């Protein structure tokens, strides 16, 4: 395993698992446009999505007001 702690975060990558994931993506019939690597990335995406959902709910009425 490679420790990237010196980069200011405690991410750990396993090169063999990363290679397997890339091969699966390369062979996928419909690969994703974006692919988050690692549980830390999944957590940050979930947090961002929750923020966007809350902000959207807060301003939904005003946003809808602009429709014809």
C-alpha positions in Angstrom: 0.0 0.0 0.0 1.0 3.6 -0.6 0.5 6.1 2.2 -0.3 9.6 1.0 -0.4 11.0 4.5 2.4 13.5 3.6 -0.2 15.2 1.3 -2.2 16.4 4.2 -4.7 13.6 4.3 -4.7 10.0 5.3 -5.6 8.4 2.0 -4.3 4.9 1.4 -4.3 3.4 -2.1 -3.8 -0.2 -3.1 -2.3 -0.2 -6.6 -3.5 -3.7 -7.4 -7.1 -2.8 -6.5 -6.8 0.4 -8.4 -5.6 -1.5 -11.5 -8.5 -3.9 -11.2 -11.0 -1.1 -11.0 -9.5 0.7 -14.1 -9.7 -2.6 -16.0 -13.3 -3.0 -15.1 -14.1 0.5 -16.2 -12.2 0.1 -19.4 -14.2 -3.0 -20.2 -17.6 -1.6 -19.1 -20.3 -1.3 -21.8 -21.4 2.0 -20.3 -18.5 3.4 -18.2 -19.3 6.3 -15.9 -18.3 9.8 -16.9 -16.8 10.3 -13.4 -15.7 7.5 -11.1 -14.9 8.3 -7.4 -12.0 6.4 -6.1 -12.1 5.4 -2.4 -14.5 5.8 0.5 -13.1 9.2 1.3 -14.2 10.5 -2.1 -17.6 8.8 -1.8 -18.1 10.5 1.6 -17.2 14.0 0.2 -19.6 13.5 -2.8 -22.4 12.5 -0.4 -21.8 15.6 1.7 -21.8 17.8 -1.4 -25.0 16.2 -2.7 -26.7 16.8 0.7 -25.6 20.4 0.6 -26.9 20.9 -2.9 -30.2 19.2 -2.0 -30.7 21.5 1.0 -29.8 24.6 -0.9 -32.1 23.6 -3.7 -35.0 23.0 -1.3 -34.5 26.3 0.3 -34.7 28.3 -3.0 -37.0 26.0 -5.0 -40.0 28.5 -4.9 -38.0 31.4 -6.1 -36.3 29.3 -8.8 -39.7 28.0 -10.0 -41.0 31.6 -10.1 -38.9 32.3 -13.1 -40.9 29.9 -15.3 -43.4 31.2 -17.8 
